[in-house]
Amino acid sequence: NPKLFVSYHINDDIHLYANAAKGFRSGGFNSVGVPPYDPESVWSYELGSKLSLMEGRLDADLAYFYSEYDNYQVLGRVPGVFFSVVSNAGNATLKGVDLSLILLATEHLELGFTGNYIETEFTKIKVPGSSHAVGDPVDLVPQYGFSVWTHYSFNWFDQSPGFLRIDYSQQGKAHFRNRTFDDPVQGLVYHNTSDIIDTLNARIGWESNQLSLELYGLNLLDEHGFIGPFGNELNSPRPRPRTIGFKLGYHF
């Protein structure tokens, strides 16, 4: 499993890098009566930069990545078999971009953004009657995701620092496909997608030399959609319901 990494600092504020690496995921066994599955291998490539701009007040990371998979392992179902099985569908590619920004807007206010966009596709199917076809997206990979946040620090009174932090995030849809369950006569297609998940959290706190107190609210939008693409079976996890609470800490 070789890895090659190149890093170059143009100056103190601009850093460029590139890497290529090979990896694998071991094969294994299914239950009795179902064939085992082979190892999966991948070549991954990444080109990126790390920047410090605006006299160090803005940090920016940007990366493009591309991966080629061979013997990609998928989780599916076989007609007549109750439980799920793992099999090797074929070859697949994954490519996308990552972006991260952190801005020190003022002495006390920090703003942040992280996000990614991913495209996946099966490029070759090696077995007839597979759960997937060429052009299908890879299972369980959200197409995009991002989060934005703000952190404000202040003093409640002398020598008593406090903070206010607000986070908002969104996760795009992920897919799950199994063509062995399709019924062209009935017009049925076995294709699940997850919901778009929106999450809003907020925290406000106070600290002293030894004590800390925090009031928090999690999932303030009370999002309850399916996180995973298993809505047809109604067994996908959902976010924890809206939660509001206090957190008290003591530093020894």
C-alpha positions as CSV (number, residue, x, y, z in Angstrom):
1,N,0.0,0.0,0.0
2,P,2.3,2.8,-1.2
3,K,1.8,6.5,-0.5
4,L,3.4,9.5,-2.2
5,F,3.2,13.0,-0.7
6,V,4.5,16.3,-2.0
7,S,4.3,19.5,0.0
8,Y,5.5,23.0,-1.0
9,H,5.4,26.3,0.9
10,I,5.3,29.2,-1.5
11,N,5.6,31.5,1.4
12,D,4.5,31.7,5.1
13,D,0.9,32.2,4.0
14,I,0.5,29.8,1.1
15,H,1.0,26.0,1.3
16,L,0.3,23.6,-1.6
17,Y,0.3,19.8,-1.4
18,A,-0.5,16.7,-3.4
19,N,-0.7,13.0,-2.5
20,A,-1.5,9.6,-3.9
21,A,-2.1,6.5,-1.8
22,K,-3.4,3.0,-2.2
23,G,-5.6,1.3,0.4
24,F,-7.8,-1.8,0.8
25,R,-10.7,-3.1,2.7
26,S,-10.5,-6.8,3.6
27,G,-12.8,-9.5,2.3
28,G,-15.0,-11.6,4.5
29,F,-17.7,-14.2,4.9
30,N,-21.5,-13.9,4.8
31,S,-23.8,-16.3,6.5
32,V,-24.1,-20.0,5.6
33,G,-25.3,-20.5,2.0
34,V,-24.2,-17.1,0.7
35,P,-20.8,-16.8,-1.0
36,P,-17.9,-14.8,0.7
37,Y,-16.8,-11.5,-0.8
38,D,-13.3,-10.4,-2.0
39,P,-11.1,-7.6,-0.7
40,E,-11.8,-4.1,-2.1
41,S,-8.9,-1.8,-3.2
42,V,-8.7,1.9,-3.9
43,W,-6.3,4.5,-5.3
44,S,-6.9,7.9,-3.9
45,Y,-5.5,11.3,-5.1
46,E,-5.7,14.7,-3.5
47,L,-4.6,18.2,-4.5
48,G,-5.0,21.0,-2.0
49,S,-3.9,24.3,-0.5
50,K,-3.8,25.8,2.9
51,L,-4.0,29.6,2.9
52,S,-3.6,32.3,5.6
53,L,-5.0,35.6,4.3
54,M,-6.0,39.1,5.5
55,E,-2.9,39.3,7.7
56,G,-3.8,36.0,9.4
57,R,-7.4,36.8,10.1
58,L,-8.7,34.3,7.5
59,D,-7.6,30.7,7.2
60,A,-8.8,28.8,4.1
61,D,-8.3,25.1,3.2
62,L,-9.3,23.9,-0.2
63,A,-8.9,20.4,-1.6
64,Y,-9.9,18.3,-4.6
65,F,-10.0,14.6,-4.3
66,Y,-10.5,11.6,-6.6
67,S,-10.7,7.9,-5.8
68,E,-10.9,4.8,-8.0
69,Y,-12.2,1.6,-6.4
70,D,-11.9,-2.0,-7.6
71,N,-14.2,-4.8,-6.3
72,Y,-16.3,-2.2,-4.5
73,Q,-18.1,-3.8,-1.6
74,V,-21.9,-3.2,-1.4
75,L,-24.5,-4.1,1.2
76,G,-27.6,-5.5,-0.4
77,R,-30.3,-8.1,-0.2
78,V,-30.7,-11.4,-2.1
79,P,-34.3,-12.6,-3.0
80,G,-35.2,-15.4,-0.7
81,V,-32.6,-14.5,1.9
82,F,-33.9,-12.5,5.0
83,F,-30.7,-10.9,6.1
84,S,-28.4,-8.4,4.2
85,V,-25.3,-9.6,2.5
86,V,-22.0,-8.1,1.3
87,S,-20.8,-8.6,-2.3
88,N,-18.4,-7.1,-4.8
89,A,-20.4,-5.0,-7.3
90,G,-17.5,-3.8,-9.5
91,N,-15.5,-0.6,-10.1
92,A,-16.5,2.8,-8.8
93,T,-15.2,6.4,-8.7
94,L,-15.6,9.1,-6.1
95,K,-14.6,12.7,-6.7
96,G,-15.3,16.0,-4.9
97,V,-14.1,19.1,-3.2
98,D,-13.7,20.2,0.5
99,L,-13.6,23.8,1.6
100,S,-13.0,25.2,5.1
101,L,-13.0,28.9,6.1
102,I,-12.3,30.5,9.5
103,L,-12.6,34.3,9.8
104,L,-11.6,36.3,12.8
105,A,-14.1,39.1,12.1
106,T,-13.3,41.1,15.3
107,E,-11.2,40.5,18.4
108,H,-14.2,38.6,19.9
109,L,-16.1,37.3,16.9
110,E,-15.1,34.2,14.9
111,L,-17.0,32.9,11.9
112,G,-16.6,29.5,10.3
113,F,-17.7,27.4,7.3
114,T,-16.9,23.8,6.3
115,G,-18.4,22.0,3.4
116,N,-18.0,19.3,0.7
117,Y,-19.5,18.2,-2.5
118,I,-19.1,14.6,-3.7
119,E,-20.0,12.8,-6.9
120,T,-20.0,9.0,-7.0
121,E,-20.6,6.5,-9.8
122,F,-20.2,2.8,-10.6
123,T,-18.1,2.6,-13.8
124,K,-18.0,-1.1,-14.3
125,I,-20.2,-4.0,-13.1
126,K,-18.4,-7.4,-13.0
127,V,-21.3,-9.8,-12.3
128,P,-24.6,-10.4,-14.0
129,G,-27.7,-9.7,-12.0
130,S,-25.9,-7.2,-9.7
131,S,-27.6,-4.9,-7.2
132,H,-26.2,-2.0,-9.2
133,A,-25.7,-0.9,-12.8
134,V,-23.1,1.4,-14.5
135,G,-24.0,5.0,-13.7
136,D,-25.6,4.3,-10.3
137,P,-24.3,6.3,-7.4
138,V,-22.4,4.6,-4.6
139,D,-24.6,3.7,-1.6
140,L,-24.7,5.6,1.7
141,V,-22.6,8.7,0.5
142,P,-24.4,12.1,1.0
143,Q,-23.9,14.2,-2.1
144,Y,-23.0,17.3,-0.1
145,G,-22.8,18.6,3.4
146,F,-21.9,21.9,5.0
147,S,-21.9,23.7,8.4
148,V,-21.6,27.4,9.4
149,W,-21.0,28.6,12.8
150,T,-20.3,31.8,14.8
151,H,-18.5,32.0,18.2
152,Y,-18.6,35.3,20.2
153,S,-16.6,35.7,23.4
154,F,-17.2,38.4,26.0
155,N,-17.1,39.1,29.7
156,W,-20.2,38.8,31.8
157,F,-18.4,41.0,34.4
158,D,-14.8,41.5,35.5
159,Q,-12.6,38.3,35.2
160,S,-15.7,36.3,34.3
161,P,-15.5,35.3,30.6
162,G,-18.5,34.0,28.6
163,F,-19.3,32.8,25.1
164,L,-22.1,32.4,22.7
165,R,-21.9,29.8,19.9
166,I,-24.4,29.0,17.1
167,D,-24.0,26.2,14.6
168,Y,-26.1,25.3,11.6
169,S,-25.5,22.3,9.4
170,Q,-27.2,20.6,6.4
171,Q,-26.6,17.1,5.1
172,G,-27.6,16.2,1.6
173,K,-29.3,13.1,0.4
174,A,-27.7,9.7,0.2
175,H,-28.8,6.7,-1.9
176,F,-29.3,3.0,-1.5
177,R,-30.0,0.9,-4.6
178,N,-30.7,-2.8,-5.1
179,R,-31.8,-3.7,-8.7
180,T,-32.4,-7.4,-7.8
181,F,-35.6,-6.3,-6.1
182,D,-36.9,-4.3,-9.1
183,D,-40.1,-5.5,-10.7
184,P,-40.4,-4.1,-14.2
185,V,-43.9,-5.6,-14.7
186,Q,-45.2,-3.9,-11.6
187,G,-43.2,-0.8,-12.3
188,L,-41.4,-1.1,-8.9
189,V,-37.9,0.3,-8.4
190,Y,-36.0,-0.4,-5.1
191,H,-34.3,2.9,-4.6
192,N,-34.2,4.6,-1.2
193,T,-32.9,8.1,-0.4
194,S,-32.3,9.8,2.9
195,D,-33.9,13.1,3.8
196,I,-32.1,16.5,3.8
197,I,-31.1,17.0,7.4
198,D,-31.0,20.5,8.9
199,T,-29.5,21.0,12.3
200,L,-29.4,24.1,14.5
201,N,-27.5,24.1,17.8
202,A,-26.8,27.0,20.2
203,R,-24.7,27.3,23.4
204,I,-24.2,30.2,25.9
205,G,-21.8,29.8,28.8
206,W,-20.0,31.4,31.7
207,E,-16.6,30.4,33.2
208,S,-14.6,31.2,36.3
209,N,-11.3,29.9,37.5
210,Q,-12.9,26.6,38.6
211,L,-16.6,26.7,37.7
212,S,-18.3,26.7,34.3
213,L,-22.0,26.9,33.4
214,E,-23.5,26.3,30.0
215,L,-27.1,26.5,28.7
216,Y,-27.4,24.6,25.4
217,G,-30.1,23.8,22.9
218,L,-29.6,20.9,20.4
219,N,-31.6,20.3,17.2
220,L,-33.6,23.5,17.8
221,L,-35.4,23.0,14.5
222,D,-36.6,19.6,15.9
223,E,-35.5,17.9,12.7
224,H,-36.8,14.3,12.5
225,G,-36.0,13.1,9.0
226,F,-34.3,9.9,8.0
227,I,-30.5,10.3,8.3
228,G,-29.8,7.2,6.2
229,P,-31.4,6.0,3.0
230,F,-33.6,3.2,4.5
231,G,-37.0,5.0,4.6
232,N,-38.8,2.1,2.9
233,E,-37.9,-0.2,5.8
234,L,-38.6,2.5,8.3
235,N,-35.4,1.5,10.2
236,S,-33.1,4.4,9.4
237,P,-31.8,6.5,12.4
238,R,-33.3,9.9,13.0
239,P,-31.8,12.9,14.8
240,R,-32.2,13.1,18.5
241,P,-35.3,15.3,19.2
242,R,-34.9,18.9,20.3
243,T,-33.0,19.0,23.6
244,I,-32.4,21.9,26.0
245,G,-30.3,21.6,29.1
246,F,-27.8,22.9,31.5
247,K,-24.2,21.7,31.9
248,L,-22.3,22.5,35.1
249,G,-18.5,21.9,35.3
250,Y,-15.8,22.1,38.0
251,H,-12.1,22.2,37.1
252,F,-9.8,20.6,39.7
